[in-house]
Amino acid sequence: MGRWLVVWLWAALAHGQTVLVIGDSLTEGYGLDAEDAFPAVLEGLLRPKHKAIKVINGGVSGSTTASAVQRVKWFARAKPHVVVLALGANDGLRGLDVQESRKHLEAAVTTARGMGMKVLLAGMQMPTNYGRPYRAAFEKMYADLARDLKLPLLPFLLEGVGGVPAMNLADGIHPNKAGHARVAQNLARSLEGHL
């Protein structure tokens, strides 16, 4: 899905362009030093092959998809070439309407593309206590959005991290240093895996 776009994304990285990750506390690196948050780790993983690469951490704790469009516009001043949309976890944890979340994400994609940015969508999943219908609808939202808008998709940003005690802080929600390292690897593989 979106193979041509992922090829473009990887070509952009090869030319030392800027990647922006828009997310929430998971992206910001809650409870950790900035250099241990996954955007900084991702930059380090990419740097050996792409020496001029820059990854901007656009994570804001507590944010939902409702803030996505305004944040894309705000970060436009940094002239990012690639935007990783890693939002939605707080929408799900608050039980917000899935269709509303989708509308916000779709608007953010449209805004980013209108400014010449390419978009990679990072999916989220909800814990089992949220019930199967809501969890299924929430997860499907990302797959449907990626299909309809022809976006490359990382199905679950926290693959190998979510629900794994050794990969999370004591709150069981936010990744620890090892968890962020795994998330960075997930994202790097998502970019390379479509080539």
Number of C-alpha atoms within 10 A of each C-alpha: 13 16 15 13 18 23 16 15 23 18 12 18 23 16 12 17 20 19 26 25 25 26 28 23 21 26 24 22 25 20 15 15 10 14 13 20 28 29 29 20 21 23 22 18 15 20 16 10 12 18 15 15 20 21 21 17 20 21 23 18 14 12 18 22 26 19 16 25 18 12 18 23 13 10 15 16 8 11 14 22 21 24 26 21 23 26 30 29 22 20 19 22 12 11 14 15 13 18 12 13 21 19 14 19 26 19 16 24 26 17 17 23 15 10 15 14 20 23 27 25 23 25 24 24 22 20 13 9 7 14 10 12 8 17 20 13 14 26 18 17 19 25 19 13 18 23 14 10 12 16 23 26 25 24 18 20 24 25 18 13 22 22 15 14 15 14 22 19 17 11 8 14 18 23 32 24 21 17 25 27 21 22 27 24 17 20 23 17 12 19 21 12 11 15 10
